[in-house]
Every structure is written in structure tokens, then in C-alpha cells.
Amino acid sequence: MSVSVKPSRCQTGTSLLEVLIAVVILSIGLLGLAGLQVAGLRVNQGAMQRSQAAMLAYDVFDRMRSDRDFVSASNYGSRDLPAKYDAVKTFEGRSVPLDLGELNGHVEQTIRDWAAAMNTSLIAPEGMICRTANPESGECTGSGTFMIVLIRWADENNRNTSKQSIWVVGQP
């Protein structure tokens, strides 16, 4: 008696359904990865803008420190200056008016250079420099030894929200 053994059949390929399921799962994973990349870029852009604003605030302090004679003579941040160098008025539209009062040419150029740096680094920037006697209050009093530098800008990722801002208080 001879026993006939049928050879077993091995699976030689995969079905189209298995391939389709694998492609769908891979696609969902790649979409999630792309979403994480976009979110990371947005957060990174906001951090870069905040860093630029901080550097600009400290830059104008350094410019004032290099010109101590004019700082002590109240040429920076005086209440007599137009709008306390209030950039909400003077820098709006990305330009500084020619008439900054009776400023020394060097001080005027310093403010113009600072405004130009803000305009190239930030979106719709506004800046303000003023004197204060009480730095904890954050209010511009027009007198005192402390200076307040405020910079506001539009968030590149969401321009409809309120502006981002940074302010630095120090003594030049």
C-alpha cells in the first residue's frame, strides 16, 4: 500500500488587501510626522522672533551706553521728545519721521539705525524708549535714571492676534 502524500502548498505572495492596509497605516504615520514638523517650525519661528526682539532691545541699550554724555543730558527718552520715541507713532509704517525734535545728529542716527534694524528683523515692529524713576511699575515717568525699551511685533504665524512684546528695563 502506497501512501500518497500531497506536497504542502506554501504561500508564495501576499494578497492585495494586506498591501493596501500596510500602505494606509504607513500614510497615516507619515501625515502625523509631517504635522509634527510643521508645528515644530512654527514654534521655532516664534522663538527666533522673540530672540531677535531681545537682541534689539539690548542693542539700543548698548548704543546708549556708548554715548553716555547724551544719555546723561536726557537726550534719550526725555518727555520733551516727540511721543517719548513712541514707535507706535514714529515707527508705524516702517519709517521714522525726519523731525525728532532738537536731537543731536548722533542720537537721531542711533534711533534711525535701531528702527531700521527692527524693520528688517521683525514683522510690523513698534518700539519705544522712555525714562522711568520706578522700574518696577513699567510706566514711563519721563525722569529718573532707568530706561525702558519696549518692542512689539506681529506674530508671523498668526497675524490676527494681539502683538507679541518684550520690554527691558536697565540703566544705560
C-alpha positions in Angstrom: 0.0 0.0 0.0 1.4 3.1 -1.0 0.6 6.3 0.7 0.3 9.3 -1.5 1.5 12.4 0.2 0.4 15.7 -1.2 3.0 18.3 -1.1 2.0 21.2 1.1 1.5 24.5 -0.6 3.4 27.4 0.7 2.1 30.9 0.5 4.1 32.5 -2.2 2.8 36.1 -2.1 0.7 38.5 -0.2 -2.8 39.5 -1.0 -3.6 42.9 -2.4 -5.7 43.6 0.8 -2.7 43.2 3.0 -0.6 45.6 0.9 -3.4 48.1 0.9 -3.7 48.0 4.7 0.1 48.4 5.1 0.1 51.5 2.7 -2.8 53.1 4.7 -1.0 52.6 8.0 2.2 54.0 6.6 0.4 57.0 5.1 -1.2 57.9 8.4 2.2 57.7 10.1 3.8 60.0 7.5 1.0 62.5 7.8 1.5 62.6 11.6 5.2 63.1 11.1 4.6 66.0 8.7 2.2 67.6 11.2 4.9 67.4 13.9 7.4 69.1 11.6 5.0 72.0 10.8 4.3 72.5 14.5 8.0 72.5 15.3 8.7 75.0 12.6 6.0 77.4 13.9 7.3 77.2 17.5 10.9 77.7 16.2 9.9 80.8 14.2 8.2 82.4 17.2 11.3 81.7 19.4 13.5 83.3 16.7 11.4 86.4 16.6 11.5 86.7 20.4 15.3 86.3 20.4 15.6 89.0 17.7 13.5 91.4 19.7 15.6 90.8 22.9 18.8 91.4 20.9 17.3 94.6 19.5 16.4 95.8 23.0 19.8 95.1 24.4 21.3 96.6 21.2 19.7 100.0 21.8 20.9 99.9 25.5 24.4 99.2 24.2 24.1 102.2 21.8 23.1 104.4 24.7 25.9 103.1 26.9 28.4 104.1 24.2 27.1 107.6 24.2 26.9 108.4 28.0 27.1 112.2 27.5 23.9 112.3 25.6 22.2 109.9 27.9 23.0 111.9 31.0 21.9 115.1 29.2 18.4 113.4 28.8 18.7 113.2 25.0 17.3 109.7 25.1 13.8 109.1 26.4 13.1 112.6 27.5 9.4 113.6 27.9 10.1 116.6 25.6 10.8 114.3 22.7 8.0 113.5 20.3 5.9 110.8 21.9 8.8 109.6 24.1 10.3 108.0 21.0 7.0 106.1 20.9 7.3 103.9 17.9 3.5 103.3 17.9 3.5 106.8 16.3 7.0 107.2 14.9 7.8 103.8 13.6 4.4 102.9 12.3 4.6 102.4 8.5 8.2 101.3 8.8 9.7 104.8 8.8 11.0 107.3 11.3 10.0 110.9 10.7 12.8 113.4 9.9 11.8 115.7 12.7 12.8 114.1 16.0 13.0 117.5 17.8 16.2 119.1 18.9 18.2 115.9 18.9 21.9 115.7 18.4 22.6 114.2 14.9 24.3 111.2 16.5 21.3 110.4 18.7 18.9 110.8 15.8 21.0 108.4 13.7 21.1 105.9 16.6 17.3 105.9 16.7 17.1 105.6 12.9 19.5 102.7 12.9 17.6 101.0 15.7 14.3 101.4 13.8 15.9 100.1 10.6 17.2 97.0 12.4 13.7 96.4 13.9 12.1 96.7 10.4 14.4 94.2 8.9 14.2 91.7 11.7 10.5 91.8 12.8 7.1 92.0 11.2 5.3 95.3 11.8 7.5 96.3 14.7 6.8 99.0 17.2 9.4 100.3 19.6 9.5 102.7 22.5 12.3 104.2 24.6 11.5 106.2 27.7 12.8 107.1 31.1 11.3 105.9 34.4 12.0 106.6 38.1 10.2 103.4 39.1 11.3 100.5 37.0 9.0 98.0 38.8 5.9 99.9 37.6 6.9 99.7 34.0 5.4 103.2 33.5 7.3 106.0 31.6 7.6 108.9 34.0 10.0 110.9 31.8 12.5 111.3 34.6 14.8 109.0 36.5 17.9 107.0 35.8 16.3 103.9 34.4 15.3 103.4 30.8 12.5 101.2 29.4 12.8 99.7 26.0 9.6 98.1 24.6 9.4 96.3 21.4 6.2 94.9 19.9 5.8 92.9 16.7 3.2 90.9 14.8 3.4 87.1 15.2 4.3 85.6 11.8 2.2 82.5 12.4 -1.0 84.3 13.5 -1.2 88.0 12.5 -4.8 88.4 13.7 -3.9 88.0 17.3 -2.5 90.7 19.6 1.1 91.6 19.1 4.0 89.9 20.9 6.1 92.1 23.1 9.2 92.3 25.1 10.4 95.0 27.4 13.7 95.5 29.1 14.5 97.9 32.0 18.0 99.0 32.7 20.4 101.8 33.3 22.5 102.9 30.3 
